[in-house]
């Protein structure tokens, strides 16, 4: 893998534009495979990358190569896959057709099944799993806002790809237990659906003990499934996943004191699933709750709350009316 070859972001939406933009700001050669709407937006406005801590980075459109054509993979040294999980197979086929055989493929996607799909379709290329702990919101006019804290985690490899990709303002770290890290993130990501159903910012939800108890109950179902399956989730934060339900149920004052030491959250931070419902797009619920429910069925574990949440999200997807502003009681089915 030549270090002078470009890093190509496959499917540059909110996460892809932010990550690719930060790499470009650090003078890495970056190319974005984008949809026409995003290409037009960046060509007009450039990239403006903002952060929960007030940091801001601006790049002119010429700082990154933009293309709607997957032939842009032709000279890639690293390909960062940031498409939705449902699009993984299609983008893998494009990479297989166009990217060099020695290109390193890094999945920066939600869920736990994408690397298997990439490996199956990429003919022996090196594929690394990754985990992005933070949210990015597309604000329009070329602005992409990171609204929560955390470092990107990438599976360890002999070339130390994580270190090669780490730049100022975008730290990447290697992990020997990337599968555990992915499951740990998936358990946290179960709350994406609750954020979407509430139409509330994450910080406001976390300030409410009723919402935190709902978070905790769904998370407890997921952790019970992983325990039955013999999977140990790992955390990218100092708080182990198995402690999270107990932490979430604590009184407000105690919870806020602990959260403030471990994670920074923008007051307007929202989940990617909220963004999907807002824009009438299909969500990744099948790759989050759906993955846990499939594992629950294999291990005879009952997950009634999670099944109800999936049904509610599917109902909203079908209606196309956007986030429904449900209360915790309505989500539980008791109001």
C-alpha positions in Angstrom: 0.0 0.0 0.0 1.7 3.2 -1.1 1.4 6.0 1.4 1.3 8.5 -1.5 -1.8 7.0 -3.0 -5.2 8.6 -2.2 -7.6 7.7 0.5 -10.9 7.2 -1.1 -14.2 7.5 0.9 -16.8 5.1 -0.5 -20.2 6.7 0.0 -19.5 10.1 1.4 -22.5 11.1 3.5 -22.2 12.8 6.8 -19.6 10.6 8.4 -17.7 10.1 5.1 -17.5 13.9 4.4 -16.4 14.7 7.9 -13.7 12.0 8.1 -12.6 12.6 4.5 -12.5 16.4 5.1 -10.5 16.1 8.3 -8.0 13.9 6.5 -7.7 16.4 3.6 -7.3 19.2 6.1 -4.2 17.3 7.4 -2.8 17.3 3.8 -3.7 13.7 3.0 -4.8 13.0 -0.6 -8.5 12.4 -0.4 -11.2 11.5 -2.9 -14.9 11.2 -2.2 -17.3 8.9 -4.0 -20.5 10.9 -3.6 -24.1 11.2 -4.7 -24.9 14.1 -7.2 -26.5 16.2 -4.5 -23.5 16.1 -2.2 -21.1 16.7 -5.1 -23.0 19.8 -6.1 -23.2 21.0 -2.5 -19.4 20.7 -1.9 -18.5 22.2 -5.3 -20.6 25.2 -4.4 -19.8 25.7 -0.7 -16.6 23.7 -0.1 -16.4 21.8 3.2 -17.0 23.3 6.6 -16.3 20.9 9.5 -17.4 21.9 12.9 -17.2 20.2 16.3 -19.0 20.0 19.6 -16.1 21.9 21.3 -16.3 24.9 18.9 -13.5 23.8 16.5 -14.0 24.7 12.9 -12.2 23.7 9.7 -12.9 25.1 6.3 -11.7 23.5 3.0 -12.2 24.8 -0.6 -13.8 22.3 -3.0 -10.5 21.8 -4.7 -9.0 20.2 -1.5 -10.8 16.9 -2.2 -11.4 15.0 -5.4 -15.2 14.5 -6.0 -16.7 11.8 -8.3 -19.9 9.9 -8.8 -18.0 7.3 -10.8 -16.6 4.3 -8.9 -13.6 4.3 -11.2 -12.2 6.8 -8.7 -11.1 3.8 -6.7 -8.5 3.0 -9.4 -5.4 4.2 -7.5 -6.6 4.0 -3.9 -4.2 3.1 -1.2 -7.0 3.0 1.4 -10.7 2.8 0.9 -12.9 3.9 3.8 -16.4 2.4 3.4 -19.0 4.7 5.0 -22.2 3.6 3.1 -25.3 2.4 4.9 -25.2 -1.3 5.7 -27.9 -2.1 3.0 -25.5 -0.8 0.4 -22.4 -2.7 1.4 -22.7 -5.5 -1.2 -23.1 -3.0 -4.0 -20.1 -0.8 -3.0 -18.0 -4.0 -2.5 -18.6 -5.0 -6.1 -17.6 -1.5 -7.2 -14.4 -1.7 -5.1 -13.6 -5.2 -6.4 -14.0 -4.0 -10.0 -11.9 -0.8 -9.7 -9.6 -0.8 -6.7 -6.0 -2.1 -6.7 -5.6 -5.6 -5.2 -3.3 -4.2 -2.4 -5.7 -1.4 -1.4 -6.6 -1.7 2.3 -10.4 -1.6 2.9 -11.6 -0.1 6.2 -15.3 -0.4 7.2 -16.5 2.6 9.2 -20.1 1.5 9.3 -22.7 0.7 11.9 -23.5 -2.9 12.7 -21.5 -6.1 12.9 -22.0 -7.8 9.5 -20.4 -5.5 7.0 -16.9 -6.9 7.1 -18.1 -10.4 6.3 -19.9 -9.1 3.2 -16.8 -7.1 2.1 -14.5 -10.1 2.6 -16.9 -12.3 0.6 -16.9 -9.9 -2.4 -13.4 -8.5 -2.4 -11.3 -11.4 -3.5 -8.7 -11.6 -0.8 -8.1 -7.9 -0.3 -7.3 -6.9 3.3 -10.4 -5.7 5.0 -10.4 -4.1 8.5 -13.4 -3.5 10.7 -13.7 0.0 12.3 -16.0 1.7 14.7 -17.0 5.4 14.7 -18.2 6.4 18.2 -19.4 9.9 17.3 -22.4 11.3 15.4 -22.1 13.7 12.5 -25.0 15.8 11.3 -25.2 17.2 7.8 -26.2 20.8 8.4 -26.4 21.9 4.7 -24.3 24.3 2.6 -21.2 22.0 3.0 -21.3 22.0 6.8 -20.8 18.7 8.7 -21.0 18.9 12.5 -19.5 16.3 14.8 -21.9 16.4 17.9 -20.4 13.8 20.2 -16.9 12.8 21.3 -14.7 9.7 20.9 -11.9 8.2 18.9 -12.3 6.0 15.8 -11.3 2.4 16.5 -9.8 0.2 13.8 -8.8 -3.4 13.9 -5.0 -3.9 14.4 -3.0 -4.9 11.4 0.7 -5.3 10.6 0.9 -2.0 8.8 -0.8 -0.1 11.7 -3.4 1.4 9.4 -5.1 3.1 12.3 -2.0 5.1 13.1 -1.5 5.9 9.4 -5.0 7.4 9.3 -4.8 9.3 12.6 -4.6 13.1 12.2 -5.0 16.2 14.3 -8.7 16.5 15.3 -9.5 12.9 14.1 -7.7 10.3 16.3 -7.8 6.7 15.2 -6.6 3.8 17.4 -6.0 0.2 16.8 -7.7 -2.6 18.7 -7.0 -6.3 19.0 -10.7 -6.9 19.9 -12.5 -5.0 17.2 -15.4 -7.5 17.2 -16.0 -6.8 20.9 -15.8 -3.1 20.2 -18.3 -3.4 17.3 -20.8 -5.2 19.5 -20.2 -2.7 22.3 -21.0 0.1 19.8 -24.1 -1.7 18.5 -25.5 -2.0 22.0 -25.1 1.8 22.4 -26.5 2.3 18.9 -29.8 0.6 19.9 -30.7 4.0 21.3 -30.6 5.5 17.8 -34.1 4.3 17.3 -35.3 5.9 20.6 -33.8 9.2 19.6 -35.6 8.9 16.2 -38.9 8.1 17.7 -38.7 10.9 20.3 -37.6 13.7 17.9 -35.5 15.0 20.8 -31.8 15.8 21.0 -29.8 13.1 22.7 -28.7 15.5 25.5 -32.3 16.3 26.4 -33.2 12.7 26.5 -30.3 11.8 28.7 -31.4 14.6 31.1 -34.7 12.7 31.6 -34.6 9.7 33.9 -37.7 8.2 32.2 -35.9 8.2 28.9 -32.7 6.8 30.5 -34.7 4.0 32.0 -36.1 3.1 28.6 -32.5 3.2 27.2 -31.4 1.0 30.0 -34.2 -1.6 29.6 -33.5 -2.0 25.9 -29.8 -2.2 26.4 -30.3 -4.8 29.1 -32.2 -6.9 26.6 -29.3 -6.6 24.2 -26.7 -7.5 26.8 -28.7 -10.6 27.8 -28.6 -11.7 24.2 -24.9 -11.3 23.9 -24.3 -13.1 27.2 -26.4 -16.1 26.0 -24.4 -16.1 22.7 -21.0 -16.0 24.5 -20.1 -12.5 23.1 -18.3 -10.1 25.3 -18.9 -6.5 24.2 -16.0 -4.0 24.6 -16.3 -0.2 25.1 -14.5 2.7 23.5 -15.1 4.7 26.7 -14.0 4.1 30.3 -17.5 2.7 31.1 -17.9 -1.1 30.4 -21.1 -1.8 28.4 -22.4 -4.1 31.1 -22.4 -1.2 33.5 -24.5 1.1 31.3 -28.0 0.0 32.3 -27.2 0.5 36.0 -25.6 3.9 35.2 -28.5 5.0 33.1 -31.0 4.3 35.9 -29.1 6.4 38.4 -30.6 9.7 39.7 -30.0 12.7 37.5 -27.3 14.3 39.6 -25.2 11.2 39.9 -25.6 10.2 36.2 -24.7 13.7 35.0 -21.5 13.8 37.1 -20.4 10.5 35.6 -21.4 11.2 32.0 -19.5 14.6 32.1 -16.3 12.8 32.8 -16.6 10.3 30.0 -18.3 11.9 27.0 -19.0 15.3 25.5 -22.4 15.7 23.8 -23.5 18.7 21.8 -26.9 20.0 23.0 -28.3 19.4 19.5 -26.8 16.0 18.9 -29.2 13.6 17.2 -28.9 10.1 15.8 -28.4 9.1 12.2 -31.7 7.2 12.4 -33.4 10.5 13.3 -31.9 12.0 10.2 -33.1 9.1 8.1 -36.7 9.4 9.3 -36.6 13.2 8.9 -35.6 12.8 5.2 -37.9 9.9 4.5 -35.1 7.4 4.1 -35.0 3.7 5.1 -33.2 3.3 8.4 -30.5 0.8 9.5 -32.9 -0.8 12.1 -32.5 -4.2 10.5 -28.7 -4.1 11.0 -28.9 -2.8 14.6 -32.0 -4.2 16.5 -32.4 -6.7 13.7 -29.0 -8.2 14.3 -29.7 -8.6 18.0 -33.1 -10.1 17.5 -31.6 -12.6 15.1 -29.1 -13.6 17.7 -31.8 -13.7 20.3 -33.8 -16.2 18.2 -30.7 -18.4 17.9 -30.3 -18.4 21.7 -33.9 -18.5 22.8 -33.8 -15.1 24.5 -37.0 -13.0 24.7 -36.6 -9.3 23.6 -40.1 -7.8 23.6 -39.1 -4.2 24.0 -36.7 -4.4 21.1 -39.3 -6.0 18.9 -41.8 -3.3 19.7 -39.2 -0.6 18.9 -38.5 -2.2 15.5 -42.2 -2.3 14.7 -42.6 1.4 15.6 -39.7 2.3 13.4 -41.0 0.3 10.5 -44.4 1.9 10.9 -42.8 5.4 10.7 -40.7 4.4 7.7 -43.9 3.3 5.9 -45.8 6.4 6.7 -43.0 8.7 5.6 -44.2 11.4 8.1 -40.9 11.7 9.9 -40.1 11.4 13.7 -43.4 10.9 15.5 -42.4 12.5 18.9 -43.4 9.6 21.0 -43.1 9.5 24.8 -41.3 6.8 26.7 -44.7 5.5 27.8 -46.0 5.3 24.3 -42.9 3.5 23.1 -43.4 1.0 25.9 -47.0 0.6 24.9 -48.5 1.7 28.2 -50.0 5.0 27.2 
